[in-house]
C-alpha cells in the first residue's frame, strides 16, 4: 500500500479508503490510486483486512458437492446470491462424512469466513453443530434439517413424494417400488414418509419388499433395482428418491433389458441436467434451487449483519415443482 501511495502521490490512508470503501474519495484521486494499483499488481490482503475490520465478506459452503449432483447447482446459486450482497464464497466438500465436515468447518473458521451454509452429513453431527452454536458462527442449514438452533431451508419432501406415487397409482400401478436414500438424513426419512403417504392415499398397502436403499448414490441404486426386479412379483413402476440414484436406476433397468416406460414406469425426486432430453424424458419433482439458495443466503446475511440476530431460527420448506414428461408412461395410457 505504501508503494501504491507513493506512485499515486497520495497518503496510505487514501489508498486504504479506495480499496476498502471506508470513506469517500474524489474521482480524481480514486483514478490515480486505481492506476497505481494496476501498475504495481497490488492485491489487497483479505486476511489482514479481516483483522482490521472484523469481516472478510466470505461465505463458507460445506456440502458434498463432488458426489451429490444436486449440490453442484446449489453451490453456484449460493455463490450468485452471495455476490449480489457483496460476498464471495469458499467451498469445502464434506464428502457426506462427519469427520471431513469437522475438518471443513475448522478450515473455514481459520479463514475467518463471516458465515456458513451447511448441508449436514449423516452421522453424529452434534459436535460440529454444537461448535457452531457455541461460537455463535452465523450458520444456515440447507437441504437437510438437523438442528432447530439454526435457520434451515430446503424443499418440501413428503407431499411431493406422495404426489409422485399418486401419479403412478392413477395410471393403474399397484406395485410401486421405491429406491430410498442414505440413512440418517432428513430428506431420506421425509421421502420415505411421502412414499408411504402416497400409497395410503391411493388405497395401496405398504410392502417392505418394494422398498430398498440406494444410499444416495448410483452404484448402490443399481443394486437396489436388481434386488427389486428379483422379487417374485417385481414392481411395475419405480420412484427414485434423488437424482444421483436415478442414474443407477436407469443403468440397472437398461442392463436388465427393461424399457422405460413400456416395461416399467420411472419417476424421480430431483431433476437431472439431461432429464429433459433423455429418451424417454423423465417425469420428476424438481427442487427450486435458486429460490432455496436465495432464501438461505438472505437468512445468513441477516445473521451476519445483525439485522436478524435476535429473531427465532426459521425453518422454511419450499414446494417442489412437478415436471410431467414421458417416463411415467402417460403417453402409453392415452394410446
GUPA-152240 format. One record per residue (C-alpha): residue number from 0; x, y, z. Coordinates in Angstrom, 3 decimals, m for minus. Layout:
# residues N
> NUM	X	Y	Z;
...
This chain:
# residues 335
> 0	0.000	0.000	0.000;
> 1	2.915	2.305	0.695;
> 2	4.268	1.698	m2.821;
> 3	0.853	2.432	m4.339;
> 4	0.511	5.605	m2.258;
> 5	3.965	6.804	m3.331;
> 6	3.314	6.116	m7.013;
> 7	m0.098	7.808	m6.873;
> 8	1.178	10.767	m4.887;
> 9	m1.386	10.253	m2.115;
> 10	m1.341	9.115	1.508;
> 11	m1.539	5.470	2.552;
> 12	m4.875	6.212	4.220;
> 13	m6.284	7.393	0.870;
> 14	m5.249	4.106	m0.737;
> 15	m6.938	2.269	2.137;
> 16	m10.170	4.246	1.678;
> 17	m10.210	3.478	m2.056;
> 18	m9.550	m0.247	m1.550;
> 19	m11.887	m0.754	1.405;
> 20	m14.533	1.849	0.609;
> 21	m14.361	3.182	4.152;
> 22	m14.584	6.902	3.230;
> 23	m15.476	8.905	0.107;
> 24	m12.542	9.735	m2.185;
> 25	m12.687	12.193	m5.103;
> 26	m12.901	10.739	m8.596;
> 27	m9.507	12.243	m9.472;
> 28	m7.706	10.674	m6.514;
> 29	m9.563	7.374	m6.968;
> 30	m8.435	7.214	m10.599;
> 31	m4.804	7.878	m9.609;
> 32	m4.915	5.171	m6.938;
> 33	m6.503	2.616	m9.261;
> 34	m3.945	3.369	m11.958;
> 35	m1.112	2.902	m9.451;
> 36	m2.665	m0.373	m8.273;
> 37	m2.757	m1.628	m11.856;
> 38	0.872	m0.695	m12.457;
> 39	2.092	m2.327	m9.226;
> 40	m0.016	m5.542	m9.374;
> 41	m1.136	m4.755	m5.833;
> 42	m3.566	m7.312	m4.373;
> 43	m5.392	m6.492	m1.114;
> 44	m4.649	m8.906	1.730;
> 45	m8.112	m10.103	2.744;
> 46	m6.873	m11.785	5.919;
> 47	m5.162	m8.617	7.112;
> 48	m8.256	m6.629	6.214;
> 49	m10.354	m9.075	8.244;
> 50	m8.169	m8.499	11.298;
> 51	m8.729	m4.776	10.948;
> 52	m12.420	m4.748	10.056;
> 53	m13.657	m7.980	11.717;
> 54	m15.153	m9.255	8.469;
> 55	m13.932	m10.914	5.281;
> 56	m17.110	m10.812	3.194;
> 57	m16.622	m14.551	2.680;
> 58	m19.356	m17.184	2.927;
> 59	m18.234	m20.745	3.655;
> 60	m20.176	m23.504	1.884;
> 61	m19.947	m27.017	3.307;
> 62	m21.632	m29.877	1.416;
> 63	m20.862	m32.960	m0.676;
> 64	m20.774	m31.079	m3.982;
> 65	m18.346	m33.509	m5.641;
> 66	m20.520	m36.599	m5.097;
> 67	m24.068	m35.208	m4.889;
> 68	m25.201	m33.892	m8.268;
> 69	m27.920	m31.726	m6.705;
> 70	m25.381	m29.650	m4.793;
> 71	m23.456	m28.507	m7.879;
> 72	m26.187	m26.044	m8.949;
> 73	m26.887	m25.278	m5.272;
> 74	m23.284	m24.103	m4.755;
> 75	m23.477	m21.985	m7.907;
> 76	m26.796	m20.467	m6.794;
> 77	m25.448	m19.666	m3.301;
> 78	m22.409	m18.001	m4.853;
> 79	m24.596	m15.901	m7.169;
> 80	m26.892	m14.882	m4.319;
> 81	m23.924	m14.035	m2.085;
> 82	m22.305	m11.866	m4.738;
> 83	m25.482	m9.818	m5.010;
> 84	m24.886	m8.926	m1.356;
> 85	m21.158	m8.286	m1.866;
> 86	m19.942	m11.660	m0.545;
> 87	m17.640	m14.215	m2.169;
> 88	m17.791	m17.958	m1.469;
> 89	m15.367	m20.641	m0.325;
> 90	m16.410	m24.275	m0.905;
> 91	m15.311	m27.106	1.380;
> 92	m16.557	m30.569	0.363;
> 93	m17.521	m32.775	3.318;
> 94	m17.940	m35.933	1.177;
> 95	m21.049	m36.666	3.269;
> 96	m18.813	m37.678	6.195;
> 97	m18.857	m36.061	9.614;
> 98	m15.068	m36.294	10.053;
> 99	m14.457	m34.417	6.803;
> 100	m17.180	m31.994	7.807;
> 101	m15.362	m31.207	11.050;
> 102	m12.138	m30.517	9.128;
> 103	m14.017	m28.338	6.645;
> 104	m15.651	m26.240	9.366;
> 105	m12.333	m25.742	11.171;
> 106	m10.612	m24.710	7.931;
> 107	m13.301	m22.167	7.107;
> 108	m13.267	m20.702	10.607;
> 109	m9.473	m20.345	10.393;
> 110	m10.047	m18.317	7.220;
> 111	m12.433	m16.119	9.206;
> 112	m15.481	m16.603	6.986;
> 113	m18.363	m14.386	8.066;
> 114	m20.898	m17.202	7.954;
> 115	m21.506	m20.776	6.813;
> 116	m24.110	m22.530	4.677;
> 117	m24.061	m26.208	5.644;
> 118	m25.743	m29.339	4.254;
> 119	m25.025	m31.633	7.230;
> 120	m23.578	m35.087	6.639;
> 121	m25.247	m38.175	8.063;
> 122	m23.893	m39.439	11.368;
> 123	m23.062	m37.907	14.740;
> 124	m23.155	m34.287	13.666;
> 125	m23.813	m32.943	17.164;
> 126	m20.174	m31.933	17.921;
> 127	m19.996	m29.889	14.694;
> 128	m23.313	m28.144	15.280;
> 129	m22.510	m27.584	18.969;
> 130	m19.262	m25.858	17.957;
> 131	m21.049	m23.551	15.520;
> 132	m23.722	m22.732	18.095;
> 133	m21.289	m22.213	20.977;
> 134	m19.008	m19.948	18.951;
> 135	m22.076	m18.121	17.578;
> 136	m20.998	m18.580	13.974;
> 137	m23.781	m17.318	11.658;
> 138	m24.966	m20.572	10.082;
> 139	m27.811	m21.725	7.848;
> 140	m28.563	m25.414	7.263;
> 141	m29.632	m26.154	3.695;
> 142	m31.495	m29.121	2.163;
> 143	m31.202	m31.271	5.296;
> 144	m32.929	m30.343	8.542;
> 145	m30.850	m31.297	11.545;
> 146	m30.971	m28.744	14.377;
> 147	m33.584	m26.203	15.434;
> 148	m30.911	m23.844	16.783;
> 149	m30.193	m22.699	13.234;
> 150	m32.133	m21.287	10.306;
> 151	m32.960	m24.162	7.946;
> 152	m34.011	m24.021	4.291;
> 153	m34.953	m26.868	1.979;
> 154	m37.597	m28.359	m0.275;
> 155	m40.861	m29.910	0.878;
> 156	m40.394	m33.671	0.574;
> 157	m43.386	m35.558	1.980;
> 158	m46.279	m34.221	m0.115;
> 159	m44.024	m34.011	m3.186;
> 160	m43.067	m37.691	m2.980;
> 161	m46.656	m38.669	m2.231;
> 162	m47.691	m36.867	m5.426;
> 163	m45.239	m38.922	m7.494;
> 164	m46.632	m42.134	m6.020;
> 165	m50.192	m40.928	m6.548;
> 166	m49.442	m40.133	m10.188;
> 167	m48.255	m43.697	m10.787;
> 168	m51.201	m45.166	m8.886;
> 169	m53.600	m43.140	m11.055;
> 170	m52.037	m44.842	m14.071;
> 171	m53.039	m48.223	m12.636;
> 172	m49.807	m49.265	m10.917;
> 173	m50.329	m51.217	m7.685;
> 174	m46.765	m52.454	m7.152;
> 175	m44.663	m49.300	m6.949;
> 176	m41.012	m49.761	m5.989;
> 177	m39.075	m47.128	m4.076;
> 178	m35.308	m46.541	m4.016;
> 179	m34.556	m44.671	m0.791;
> 180	m31.545	m42.531	0.112;
> 181	m28.821	m42.604	2.729;
> 182	m29.955	m43.364	6.261;
> 183	m29.632	m40.601	8.838;
> 184	m30.710	m37.755	6.532;
> 185	m33.945	m35.844	6.983;
> 186	m34.500	m35.898	3.223;
> 187	m34.417	m39.707	3.244;
> 188	m36.858	m40.126	6.131;
> 189	m39.220	m37.495	4.729;
> 190	m39.300	m39.032	1.247;
> 191	m39.927	m42.489	2.697;
> 192	m42.790	m40.956	4.675;
> 193	m44.059	m39.407	1.441;
> 194	m43.890	m42.779	m0.329;
> 195	m45.971	m44.384	2.395;
> 196	m48.405	m41.464	2.410;
> 197	m48.850	m41.737	m1.370;
> 198	m49.640	m45.438	m1.086;
> 199	m52.124	m44.780	1.696;
> 200	m53.867	m42.019	m0.242;
> 201	m54.144	m44.352	m3.252;
> 202	m55.571	m47.170	m1.135;
> 203	m52.472	m49.340	m1.580;
> 204	m50.734	m51.327	1.158;
> 205	m47.111	m50.657	2.057;
> 206	m44.969	m53.708	1.218;
> 207	m41.474	m53.992	2.660;
> 208	m40.174	m55.940	m0.333;
> 209	m40.871	m52.969	m2.629;
> 210	m38.512	m50.536	m0.905;
> 211	m34.727	m50.792	m0.964;
> 212	m31.943	m48.357	m0.096;
> 213	m29.820	m46.847	m2.837;
> 214	m27.740	m44.977	m0.224;
> 215	m27.997	m41.745	m2.247;
> 216	m25.508	m42.955	m4.879;
> 217	m25.608	m44.515	m8.342;
> 218	m23.907	m47.889	m7.724;
> 219	m25.991	m48.832	m4.642;
> 220	m29.111	m47.749	m6.562;
> 221	m28.195	m50.196	m9.344;
> 222	m28.030	m52.958	m6.738;
> 223	m31.362	m51.825	m5.296;
> 224	m33.054	m52.189	m8.691;
> 225	m31.515	m55.644	m9.162;
> 226	m32.969	m56.587	m5.765;
> 227	m36.421	m55.219	m6.625;
> 228	m36.567	m56.889	m10.035;
> 229	m35.656	m60.235	m8.433;
> 230	m38.815	m60.215	m6.292;
> 231	m41.466	m62.864	m7.021;
> 232	m43.806	m60.037	m8.025;
> 233	m41.493	m57.230	m9.164;
> 234	m42.681	m53.630	m9.299;
> 235	m44.252	m52.226	m12.452;
> 236	m43.123	m48.705	m11.561;
> 237	m40.174	m47.158	m9.717;
> 238	m39.778	m43.971	m7.673;
> 239	m36.133	m42.882	m7.357;
> 240	m35.664	m40.508	m4.456;
> 241	m32.686	m38.464	m5.685;
> 242	m31.012	m37.589	m8.968;
> 243	m27.727	m39.431	m8.441;
> 244	m29.618	m42.649	m7.686;
> 245	m31.763	m42.125	m10.789;
> 246	m28.631	m42.629	m12.898;
> 247	m28.093	m46.019	m11.233;
> 248	m31.779	m46.905	m11.608;
> 249	m31.696	m46.260	m15.352;
> 250	m28.428	m48.180	m15.787;
> 251	m29.807	m51.214	m13.967;
> 252	m33.039	m51.229	m15.956;
> 253	m31.117	m50.993	m19.217;
> 254	m28.775	m53.789	m18.153;
> 255	m31.803	m55.972	m17.377;
> 256	m33.385	m55.265	m20.750;
> 257	m36.233	m53.215	m19.267;
> 258	m37.658	m50.456	m21.468;
> 259	m38.918	m47.217	m19.897;
> 260	m41.887	m46.737	m19.835;
> 261	m43.024	m49.718	m21.973;
> 262	m41.868	m52.350	m19.459;
> 263	m41.597	m50.252	m16.303;
> 264	m42.514	m46.676	m15.416;
> 265	m39.949	m44.408	m13.719;
> 266	m40.404	m41.140	m11.852;
> 267	m37.857	m39.355	m9.690;
> 268	m37.326	m36.771	m6.992;
> 269	m34.800	m34.204	m8.320;
> 270	m34.358	m33.317	m11.950;
> 271	m31.263	m34.236	m13.969;
> 272	m29.310	m31.957	m16.281;
> 273	m30.339	m34.209	m19.155;
> 274	m33.768	m35.104	m17.759;
> 275	m35.491	m33.104	m20.457;
> 276	m33.535	m34.658	m23.335;
> 277	m33.206	m38.263	m22.116;
> 278	m35.405	m40.643	m24.115;
> 279	m37.949	m41.021	m22.746;
> 280	m37.806	m37.695	m20.924;
> 281	m38.022	m38.075	m17.144;
> 282	m41.057	m37.165	m15.055;
> 283	m39.687	m35.585	m11.875;
> 284	m40.200	m33.424	m8.838;
> 285	m37.617	m30.675	m9.316;
> 286	m36.161	m28.648	m6.476;
> 287	m36.341	m24.836	m6.793;
> 288	m32.579	m24.477	m6.353;
> 289	m32.299	m20.728	m6.936;
> 290	m35.123	m19.951	m4.522;
> 291	m33.644	m22.193	m1.823;
> 292	m30.183	m20.654	m2.202;
> 293	m31.534	m17.106	m2.222;
> 294	m33.534	m17.692	0.968;
> 295	m30.562	m19.365	2.701;
> 296	m28.207	m16.508	1.820;
> 297	m30.796	m13.938	2.869;
> 298	m31.083	m15.598	6.275;
> 299	m27.294	m15.803	6.568;
> 300	m26.705	m12.152	5.655;
> 301	m29.297	m11.171	8.249;
> 302	m27.426	m13.131	10.916;
> 303	m24.044	m11.725	9.825;
> 304	m25.133	m8.102	9.776;
> 305	m27.154	m8.399	12.970;
> 306	m30.471	m7.494	11.362;
> 307	m31.822	m10.982	12.013;
> 308	m29.680	m11.833	15.013;
> 309	m32.400	m11.643	17.658;
> 310	m35.236	m13.422	15.832;
> 311	m36.028	m17.085	16.417;
> 312	m34.481	m19.586	13.978;
> 313	m36.648	m20.163	10.915;
> 314	m37.493	m23.467	9.192;
> 315	m38.580	m22.970	5.584;
> 316	m39.617	m25.713	3.160;
> 317	m40.254	m24.553	m0.396;
> 318	m42.635	m26.598	m2.607;
> 319	m41.066	m28.825	m5.246;
> 320	m42.042	m28.404	m8.912;
> 321	m43.750	m31.275	m10.754;
> 322	m42.360	m31.655	m14.279;
> 323	m44.504	m34.026	m16.322;
> 324	m42.687	m35.857	m19.113;
> 325	m42.923	m39.331	m20.685;
> 326	m41.075	m41.779	m18.383;
> 327	m44.201	m42.297	m16.263;
> 328	m45.978	m43.863	m19.243;
> 329	m48.870	m41.419	m19.616;
> 330	m48.443	m41.472	m23.397;
> 331	m48.893	m45.259	m23.434;
> 332	m52.068	m44.989	m21.365;
> 333	m53.514	m42.401	m23.729;
> 334	m52.664	m44.598	m26.716;
